Amino acid sequence: MSAQSGNDSLSGAVRLREEGRHEEARTLLLDLSARSPQDAEVAYQTAWIHDVLGLEADAVPYYERALAGDGLSDEDRRGALLGLGSTYRVLGRYEQAVETLRLGVARYPGDGALRAFLAMALYNTGAHREATGTLLEVLAETSGDPSVRRYRRAIAHYAGDLDGTV
């Protein structure tokens, strides 16, 4: 398979997914993945379609393959870390979810979605204080709600000191 025909096939599979033709996209991506097992972008897109279809356990090895290789854009690496962490969480693999999402947050500290999913995984491991603090930090930093914005400094402060008093 030439690089151009592979790119065309991958673009076609992504288009099928975006059009809601998930099973067709999955069939095409599985074929591409079998023919190009080291292609990180193909692995990422194959993981994504499995997640879309609710086949989380099948998505994991593709996410892992995508993240192990080079070739993902920064945006796709971020998406793969979020996808894998979220998928581990859905599968009840909470410690792996926390580890993966912490890697994502370390690499992309300003990403509110990674931090929110990390908070959910932390909650699942019993780290309720850290989970709540993380969510409060994200809320303080990203909310457009005028009442939250008015108290942003206080919320951010108490995110790190949940037992503090005024």
N, CA and C atoms as a LAMMPS dump frame, in Angstrom:
ITEM: TIMESTEP
0
ITEM: NUMBER OF ATOMS
498
ITEM: BOX BOUNDS ff ff ff
-5.0000000000000000e+02 5.0000000000000000e+02
-5.0000000000000000e+02 5.0000000000000000e+02
-5.0000000000000000e+02 5.0000000000000000e+02
ITEM: ATOMS id mol type element x y z
1 1 1 N 0.852 -1.171 0
2 1 2 C 0 0 0
3 1 3 C 0.9 1.237 0
4 2 1 N 0.662 2.14 -0.914
5 2 2 C 1.449 3.362 -0.961
6 2 3 C 1.034 4.294 0.164
7 3 1 N 1.917 5.219 0.503
8 3 2 C 1.607 6.18 1.567
9 3 3 C 0.373 6.991 1.206
10 4 1 N 0.251 7.385 -0.078
11 4 2 C -0.898 8.197 -0.492
12 4 3 C -2.199 7.418 -0.384
13 5 1 N -2.203 6.151 -0.829
14 5 2 C -3.45 5.38 -0.739
15 5 3 C -3.805 5.102 0.715
16 6 1 N -2.773 4.943 1.577
17 6 2 C -3.034 4.771 3.001
18 6 3 C -3.644 6.016 3.609
19 7 1 N -3.123 7.189 3.236
20 7 2 C -3.676 8.453 3.729
21 7 3 C -5.099 8.651 3.247
22 8 1 N -5.357 8.294 1.982
23 8 2 C -6.713 8.413 1.446
24 8 3 C -7.668 7.496 2.2
25 9 1 N -7.22 6.271 2.479
26 9 2 C -8.064 5.325 3.207
27 9 3 C -8.331 5.805 4.627
28 10 1 N -7.308 6.34 5.277
29 10 2 C -7.482 6.85 6.631
30 10 3 C -8.44 8.038 6.619
31 11 1 N -8.265 8.945 5.681
32 11 2 C -9.18 10.089 5.567
33 11 3 C -10.603 9.618 5.317
34 12 1 N -10.747 8.6 4.492
35 12 2 C -12.073 8.049 4.22
36 12 3 C -12.701 7.439 5.462
37 13 1 N -11.896 6.753 6.25
38 13 2 C -12.413 6.147 7.48
39 13 3 C -12.848 7.217 8.473
40 14 1 N -12.054 8.272 8.595
41 14 2 C -12.41 9.374 9.497
42 14 3 C -13.709 10.023 9.017
43 15 1 N -13.823 10.219 7.725
44 15 2 C -15.048 10.805 7.164
45 15 3 C -16.262 9.912 7.47
46 16 1 N -16.105 8.603 7.315
47 16 2 C -17.197 7.674 7.636
48 16 3 C -17.599 7.801 9.106
49 17 1 N -16.613 7.889 9.997
50 17 2 C -16.917 8.049 11.427
51 17 3 C -17.684 9.342 11.656
52 18 1 N -17.212 10.411 11.065
53 18 2 C -17.854 11.717 11.245
54 18 3 C -19.276 11.731 10.684
55 19 1 N -19.535 10.92 9.667
56 19 2 C -20.872 10.814 9.069
57 19 3 C -21.777 9.866 9.841
58 20 1 N -21.239 9.232 10.882
59 20 2 C -22.03 8.299 11.671
60 20 3 C -22.078 6.895 11.088
61 21 1 N -21.248 6.62 10.136
62 21 2 C -21.196 5.291 9.504
63 21 3 C -20.096 4.49 10.204
64 22 1 N -20.368 4.21 11.476
65 22 2 C -19.35 3.676 12.374
66 22 3 C -18.868 2.283 12.013
67 23 1 N -19.77 1.393 11.678
68 23 2 C -19.335 0.025 11.349
69 23 3 C -18.483 0.004 10.089
70 24 1 N -18.851 0.82 9.109
71 24 2 C -18.037 0.902 7.892
72 24 3 C -16.653 1.455 8.216
73 25 1 N -16.613 2.479 9.046
74 25 2 C -15.331 3.056 9.451
75 25 3 C -14.498 2.017 10.194
76 26 1 N -15.134 1.278 11.079
77 26 2 C -14.405 0.263 11.85
78 26 3 C -13.805 -0.795 10.93
79 27 1 N -14.578 -1.267 9.97
80 27 2 C -14.078 -2.278 9.038
81 27 3 C -12.86 -1.768 8.288
82 28 1 N -12.947 -0.551 7.795
83 28 2 C -11.834 0.038 7.054
84 28 3 C -10.616 0.233 7.963
85 29 1 N -10.838 0.718 9.171
86 29 2 C -9.729 0.961 10.097
87 29 3 C -9.066 -0.34 10.56
88 30 1 N -9.843 -1.375 10.777
89 30 2 C -9.241 -2.658 11.146
90 30 3 C -8.339 -3.176 10.028
91 31 1 N -8.787 -3.011 8.791
92 31 2 C -7.968 -3.425 7.647
93 31 3 C -6.691 -2.584 7.57
94 32 1 N -6.836 -1.273 7.707
95 32 2 C -5.661 -0.391 7.688
96 32 3 C -4.694 -0.73 8.816
97 33 1 N -5.234 -0.994 9.985
98 33 2 C -4.391 -1.308 11.144
99 33 3 C -3.636 -2.616 10.935
100 34 1 N -4.287 -3.586 10.335
101 34 2 C -3.619 -4.861 10.063
102 34 3 C -2.493 -4.681 9.046
103 35 1 N -2.701 -3.798 8.083
104 35 2 C -1.699 -3.57 7.042
105 35 3 C -0.592 -2.614 7.496
106 36 1 N -0.88 -1.762 8.478
107 36 2 C 0.099 -0.776 8.949
108 36 3 C 0.127 -0.756 10.478
109 37 1 N 0.575 -1.859 11.082
110 37 2 C 0.49 -1.968 12.551
111 37 3 C 1.34 -0.951 13.31
112 38 1 N 2.325 -0.337 12.667
113 38 2 C 3.185 0.633 13.355
114 38 3 C 2.725 2.075 13.146
115 39 1 N 1.662 2.269 12.398
116 39 2 C 1.175 3.616 12.109
117 39 3 C 0.364 4.127 13.301
118 40 1 N 0.933 5.096 14.019
119 40 2 C 0.3 5.598 15.239
120 40 3 C -1.047 6.258 14.959
121 41 1 N -1.153 6.987 13.859
122 41 2 C -2.411 7.67 13.534
123 41 3 C -3.514 6.66 13.22
124 42 1 N -3.181 5.619 12.486
125 42 2 C -4.16 4.564 12.192
126 42 3 C -4.591 3.897 13.497
127 43 1 N -3.633 3.621 14.373
128 43 2 C -3.962 2.999 15.663
129 43 3 C -4.882 3.9 16.476
130 44 1 N -4.596 5.208 16.498
131 44 2 C -5.442 6.141 17.242
132 44 3 C -6.861 6.177 16.682
133 45 1 N -6.978 6.271 15.385
134 45 2 C -8.31 6.317 14.776
135 45 3 C -9.059 4.991 14.99
136 46 1 N -8.338 3.89 15.01
137 46 2 C -8.96 2.586 15.259
138 46 3 C -9.447 2.505 16.704
139 47 1 N -8.654 3.013 17.631
140 47 2 C -9.094 3.062 19.035
141 47 3 C -10.346 3.912 19.154
142 48 1 N -10.334 5.073 18.527
143 48 2 C -11.44 6.024 18.619
144 48 3 C -12.736 5.393 18.13
145 49 1 N -12.693 4.696 17.005
146 49 2 C -13.936 4.121 16.478
147 49 3 C -14.454 3.026 17.408
148 50 1 N -13.554 2.3 18.036
149 50 2 C -14.004 1.285 18.995
150 50 3 C -14.695 1.946 20.191
151 51 1 N -14.142 3.054 20.664
152 51 2 C -14.791 3.792 21.747
153 51 3 C -16.173 4.292 21.328
154 52 1 N -16.258 4.831 20.132
155 52 2 C -17.54 5.343 19.629
156 52 3 C -18.596 4.237 19.639
157 53 1 N -18.17 3.043 19.321
158 53 2 C -19.092 1.898 19.245
159 53 3 C -19.322 1.224 20.602
160 54 1 N -18.708 1.744 21.66
161 54 2 C -18.883 1.147 22.977
162 54 3 C -18.055 -0.111 23.17
163 55 1 N -17.032 -0.274 22.366
164 55 2 C -16.163 -1.45 22.435
165 55 3 C -14.847 -1.063 23.116
166 56 1 N -14.979 -0.579 24.344
167 56 2 C -13.838 -0.013 25.05
168 56 3 C -12.684 -0.999 25.21
169 57 1 N -12.982 -2.231 25.567
170 57 2 C -11.899 -3.21 25.76
171 57 3 C -11.118 -3.421 24.468
172 58 1 N -11.797 -3.346 23.341
173 58 2 C -11.119 -3.497 22.052
174 58 3 C -10.311 -2.251 21.688
175 59 1 N -10.673 -1.111 22.25
176 59 2 C -9.976 0.143 21.948
177 59 3 C -8.602 0.205 22.614
178 60 1 N -8.477 -0.387 23.789
179 60 2 C -7.262 -0.235 24.6
180 60 3 C -5.975 -0.56 23.84
181 61 1 N -5.849 -1.731 23.206
182 61 2 C -4.559 -2.019 22.566
183 61 3 C -4.213 -1.041 21.443
184 62 1 N -5.224 -0.494 20.798
185 62 2 C -4.958 0.483 19.738
186 62 3 C -4.489 1.811 20.331
187 63 1 N -5.116 2.246 21.425
188 63 2 C -4.626 3.452 22.102
189 63 3 C -3.189 3.246 22.56
190 64 1 N -2.911 2.105 23.16
191 64 2 C -1.563 1.835 23.661
192 64 3 C -0.551 1.841 22.521
193 65 1 N -0.928 1.253 21.399
194 65 2 C -0.043 1.225 20.235
195 65 3 C 0.188 2.644 19.711
196 66 1 N -0.876 3.42 19.645
197 66 2 C -0.755 4.8 19.149
198 66 3 C 0.188 5.612 20.022
199 67 1 N 0.067 5.475 21.324
200 67 2 C 0.885 6.263 22.25
201 67 3 C 2.323 5.755 22.34
202 68 1 N 2.54 4.503 22.02
203 68 2 C 3.892 3.938 22.068
204 68 3 C 4.735 4.395 20.885
205 69 1 N 4.074 4.737 19.798
206 69 2 C 4.807 5.118 18.594
207 69 3 C 4.953 6.609 18.44
208 70 1 N 5.666 6.975 17.412
209 70 2 C 5.781 8.373 17.017
210 70 3 C 4.771 8.587 15.894
211 71 1 N 4.557 9.81 15.565
212 71 2 C 3.708 10.068 14.41
213 71 3 C 2.368 10.688 14.73
214 72 1 N 2.023 10.808 16.011
215 72 2 C 0.782 11.498 16.349
216 72 3 C 1.043 12.996 16.413
217 73 1 N 0.114 13.757 15.9
218 73 2 C 0.196 15.203 16.098
219 73 3 C 0.006 15.471 17.589
220 74 1 N 0.357 16.663 18.008
221 74 2 C 0.185 17.021 19.413
222 74 3 C -1.291 16.903 19.818
223 75 1 N -2.172 17.36 18.954
224 75 2 C -3.611 17.286 19.236
225 75 3 C -4.076 15.835 19.371
226 76 1 N -3.595 14.969 18.487
227 76 2 C -3.997 13.567 18.551
228 76 3 C -3.37 12.854 19.749
229 77 1 N -2.149 13.217 20.119
230 77 2 C -1.537 12.62 21.323
231 77 3 C -2.373 12.987 22.547
232 78 1 N -2.792 14.237 22.615
233 78 2 C -3.654 14.683 23.714
234 78 3 C -4.954 13.87 23.715
235 79 1 N -5.552 13.722 22.54
236 79 2 C -6.791 12.954 22.431
237 79 3 C -6.611 11.489 22.798
238 80 1 N -5.47 10.919 22.419
239 80 2 C -5.208 9.514 22.735
240 80 3 C -5.007 9.316 24.238
241 81 1 N -4.317 10.249 24.883
242 81 2 C -4.154 10.152 26.339
243 81 3 C -5.495 10.267 27.044
244 82 1 N -6.325 11.198 26.611
245 82 2 C -7.658 11.346 27.19
246 82 3 C -8.496 10.103 26.909
247 83 1 N -8.463 9.64 25.665
248 83 2 C -9.245 8.462 25.295
249 83 3 C -8.843 7.225 26.073
250 84 1 N -7.542 6.975 26.177
251 84 2 C -7.076 5.791 26.896
252 84 3 C -7.393 5.905 28.38
253 85 1 N -7.133 7.067 28.969
254 85 2 C -7.435 7.236 30.387
255 85 3 C -8.911 7.055 30.676
256 86 1 N -9.744 7.645 29.855
257 86 2 C -11.19 7.514 30.022
258 86 3 C -11.648 6.065 29.828
259 87 1 N -11.057 5.413 28.849
260 87 2 C -11.416 4.016 28.572
261 87 3 C -11.005 3.111 29.725
262 88 1 N -9.793 3.303 30.244
263 88 2 C -9.388 2.534 31.424
264 88 3 C -10.401 2.744 32.555
265 89 1 N -10.839 3.961 32.738
266 89 2 C -11.794 4.269 33.813
267 89 3 C -13.108 3.538 33.599
268 90 1 N -13.622 3.579 32.396
269 90 2 C -14.883 2.9 32.075
270 90 3 C -14.767 1.397 32.339
271 91 1 N -13.574 0.864 32.089
272 91 2 C -13.346 -0.575 32.283
273 91 3 C -13.038 -0.936 33.737
274 92 1 N -13.037 0.069 34.62
275 92 2 C -12.755 -0.198 36.029
276 92 3 C -11.275 -0.33 36.339
277 93 1 N -10.432 0.066 35.416
278 93 2 C -8.981 0.002 35.601
279 93 3 C -8.522 1.38 36.092
280 94 1 N -8.958 1.719 37.302
281 94 2 C -8.837 3.079 37.813
282 94 3 C -7.4 3.548 38.002
283 95 1 N -6.544 2.693 38.516
284 95 2 C -5.151 3.096 38.729
285 95 3 C -4.481 3.412 37.394
286 96 1 N -4.742 2.591 36.376
287 96 2 C -4.18 2.865 35.057
288 96 3 C -4.772 4.145 34.476
289 97 1 N -6.042 4.387 34.76
290 97 2 C -6.675 5.626 34.301
291 97 3 C -5.976 6.829 34.917
292 98 1 N -5.77 6.785 36.231
293 98 2 C -5.103 7.898 36.916
294 98 3 C -3.695 8.091 36.351
295 99 1 N -2.952 7.02 36.195
296 99 2 C -1.584 7.12 35.682
297 99 3 C -1.56 7.747 34.285
298 100 1 N -2.429 7.29 33.415
299 100 2 C -2.479 7.8 32.046
300 100 3 C -2.913 9.258 32.011
301 101 1 N -3.93 9.578 32.778
302 101 2 C -4.428 10.952 32.782
303 101 3 C -3.434 11.905 33.443
304 102 1 N -2.694 11.424 34.443
305 102 2 C -1.633 12.261 35.029
306 102 3 C -0.546 12.563 33.987
307 103 1 N -0.211 11.577 33.174
308 103 2 C 0.751 11.819 32.088
309 103 3 C 0.222 12.897 31.15
310 104 1 N -1.069 12.803 30.824
311 104 2 C -1.677 13.799 29.953
312 104 3 C -1.656 15.186 30.564
313 105 1 N -2.01 15.283 31.835
314 105 2 C -2.025 16.582 32.518
315 105 3 C -0.609 17.141 32.635
316 106 1 N 0.37 16.282 32.87
317 106 2 C 1.756 16.754 32.957
318 106 3 C 2.211 17.336 31.62
319 107 1 N 1.792 16.715 30.545
320 107 2 C 2.195 17.187 29.215
321 107 3 C 1.356 18.371 28.754
322 108 1 N 0.081 18.386 29.142
323 108 2 C -0.855 19.427 28.705
324 108 3 C -1.569 20.011 29.933
325 109 1 N -0.854 20.742 30.779
326 109 2 C -1.425 21.187 32.052
327 109 3 C -2.629 22.114 31.919
328 110 1 N -2.774 22.779 30.816
329 110 2 C -3.905 23.677 30.64
330 110 3 C -5.151 23.022 30.084
331 111 1 N -5.104 21.727 29.843
332 111 2 C -6.244 21.037 29.241
333 111 3 C -7.274 20.684 30.309
334 112 1 N -8.373 21.411 30.324
335 112 2 C -9.42 21.195 31.316
336 112 3 C -10.081 19.84 31.212
337 113 1 N -10.222 19.311 30.006
338 113 2 C -10.861 18.002 29.842
339 113 3 C -10.002 16.908 30.472
340 114 1 N -8.695 16.929 30.216
341 114 2 C -7.816 15.938 30.84
342 114 3 C -7.915 16.022 32.356
343 115 1 N -7.935 17.229 32.89
344 115 2 C -8 17.404 34.338
345 115 3 C -9.351 16.955 34.886
346 116 1 N -10.423 17.194 34.155
347 116 2 C -11.744 16.745 34.606
348 116 3 C -11.824 15.216 34.619
349 117 1 N -11.296 14.578 33.571
350 117 2 C -11.312 13.113 33.553
351 117 3 C -10.386 12.542 34.621
352 118 1 N -9.275 13.218 34.878
353 118 2 C -8.403 12.801 35.977
354 118 3 C -9.17 12.867 37.295
355 119 1 N -9.928 13.927 37.495
356 119 2 C -10.707 14.057 38.735
357 119 3 C -11.687 12.895 38.88
358 120 1 N -12.339 12.504 37.795
359 120 2 C -13.272 11.369 37.87
360 120 3 C -12.538 10.091 38.246
361 121 1 N -11.372 9.869 37.645
362 121 2 C -10.602 8.663 37.956
363 121 3 C -10.089 8.706 39.394
364 122 1 N -9.669 9.873 39.849
365 122 2 C -9.247 10.009 41.242
366 122 3 C -10.39 9.67 42.181
367 123 1 N -11.572 10.145 41.873
368 123 2 C -12.751 9.822 42.672
369 123 3 C -12.918 8.302 42.765
370 124 1 N -12.766 7.619 41.626
371 124 2 C -12.933 6.172 41.601
372 124 3 C -11.884 5.441 42.437
373 125 1 N -10.729 6.058 42.656
374 125 2 C -9.699 5.416 43.475
375 125 3 C -9.838 5.788 44.946
376 126 1 N -10.829 6.627 45.261
377 126 2 C -11.027 7.037 46.645
378 126 3 C -10.305 8.312 47.013
379 127 1 N -9.635 8.938 46.063
380 127 2 C -8.911 10.185 46.317
381 127 3 C -9.872 11.361 46.151
382 128 1 N -10.877 11.396 47.013
383 128 2 C -11.958 12.374 46.877
384 128 3 C -11.484 13.809 47.047
385 129 1 N -10.58 14.042 47.97
386 129 2 C -10.082 15.407 48.214
387 129 3 C -9.366 15.935 46.966
388 130 1 N -8.467 15.132 46.404
389 130 2 C -7.741 15.567 45.21
390 130 3 C -8.693 15.73 44.027
391 131 1 N -9.66 14.835 43.913
392 131 2 C -10.637 14.933 42.824
393 131 3 C -11.424 16.237 42.914
394 132 1 N -11.907 16.551 44.1
395 132 2 C -12.686 17.771 44.297
396 132 3 C -11.826 19.002 44.053
397 133 1 N -10.617 18.996 44.583
398 133 2 C -9.711 20.123 44.372
399 133 3 C -9.418 20.35 42.899
400 134 1 N -9.199 19.266 42.168
401 134 2 C -8.918 19.37 40.732
402 134 3 C -10.109 19.973 39.989
403 135 1 N -11.304 19.499 40.312
404 135 2 C -12.496 20.051 39.662
405 135 3 C -12.693 21.529 40.005
406 136 1 N -12.433 21.891 41.241
407 136 2 C -12.571 23.3 41.62
408 136 3 C -11.555 24.169 40.883
409 137 1 N -10.341 23.673 40.701
410 137 2 C -9.337 24.423 39.937
411 137 3 C -9.811 24.641 38.501
412 138 1 N -10.317 23.575 37.881
413 138 2 C -10.805 23.696 36.511
414 138 3 C -11.97 24.684 36.455
415 139 1 N -12.872 24.584 37.398
416 139 2 C -14.009 25.505 37.447
417 139 3 C -13.532 26.951 37.571
418 140 1 N -12.621 27.205 38.494
419 140 2 C -12.139 28.565 38.719
420 140 3 C -11.43 29.118 37.482
421 141 1 N -10.716 28.266 36.779
422 141 2 C -9.938 28.716 35.622
423 141 3 C -10.766 28.876 34.357
424 142 1 N -11.846 28.124 34.217
425 142 2 C -12.504 28.065 32.918
426 142 3 C -13.941 28.566 32.886
427 143 1 N -14.551 28.728 34.021
428 143 2 C -15.966 29.079 34.02
429 143 3 C -16.208 30.474 33.461
430 144 1 N -17.237 30.57 32.657
431 144 2 C -17.688 31.857 32.161
432 144 3 C -18.858 32.389 32.958
433 145 1 N -19.315 31.621 33.932
434 145 2 C -20.438 32.034 34.763
435 145 3 C -20.025 33.252 35.587
436 146 1 N -20.777 34.353 35.486
437 146 2 C -20.384 35.575 36.206
438 146 3 C -20.268 35.378 37.719
439 147 1 N -21.126 34.574 38.302
440 147 2 C -21.043 34.386 39.755
441 147 3 C -19.814 33.572 40.139
442 148 1 N -19.416 32.623 39.317
443 148 2 C -18.186 31.869 39.578
444 148 3 C -16.988 32.784 39.362
445 149 1 N -17.024 33.564 38.309
446 149 2 C -15.908 34.482 38.024
447 149 3 C -15.699 35.467 39.177
448 150 1 N -16.791 35.898 39.79
449 150 2 C -16.712 36.848 40.901
450 150 3 C -15.93 36.238 42.066
451 151 1 N -16.061 34.935 42.269
452 151 2 C -15.413 34.255 43.405
453 151 3 C -14.249 33.37 42.962
454 152 1 N -13.729 33.625 41.782
455 152 2 C -12.666 32.794 41.209
456 152 3 C -11.477 32.644 42.154
457 153 1 N -10.993 33.738 42.722
458 153 2 C -9.817 33.654 43.607
459 153 3 C -10.1 32.788 44.825
460 154 1 N -11.255 32.964 45.433
461 154 2 C -11.595 32.162 46.61
462 154 3 C -11.729 30.686 46.247
463 155 1 N -12.391 30.406 45.133
464 155 2 C -12.558 29.011 44.699
465 155 3 C -11.193 28.384 44.43
466 156 1 N -10.331 29.112 43.73
467 156 2 C -8.988 28.597 43.436
468 156 3 C -8.205 28.36 44.725
469 157 1 N -8.334 29.26 45.674
470 157 2 C -7.641 29.089 46.955
471 157 3 C -8.133 27.833 47.67
472 158 1 N -9.433 27.695 47.789
473 158 2 C -9.983 26.558 48.527
474 158 3 C -9.848 25.238 47.784
475 159 1 N -9.581 25.286 46.504
476 159 2 C -9.315 24.051 45.767
477 159 3 C -8.115 23.325 46.375
478 160 1 N -7.156 24.092 46.87
479 160 2 C -5.967 23.5 47.487
480 160 3 C -6.056 23.392 48.993
481 161 1 N -7.123 23.926 49.557
482 161 2 C -7.288 23.937 51.011
483 161 3 C -8.769 23.752 51.327
484 162 1 N -9.289 22.563 51.05
485 162 2 C -10.725 22.318 51.183
486 162 3 C -11.226 22.435 52.622
487 163 1 N -10.355 22.298 53.593
488 163 2 C -10.777 22.395 54.979
489 163 3 C -10.57 23.803 55.552
490 164 1 N -10.081 24.718 54.718
491 164 2 C -9.8 26.07 55.176
492 164 3 C -11.065 26.834 55.521
493 165 1 N -10.87 27.852 56.289
494 165 2 C -11.988 28.719 56.657
495 165 3 C -11.647 30.148 56.261
496 166 1 N -12.662 30.971 56.225
497 166 2 C -12.496 32.366 55.832
498 166 3 C -11.663 33.129 56.771
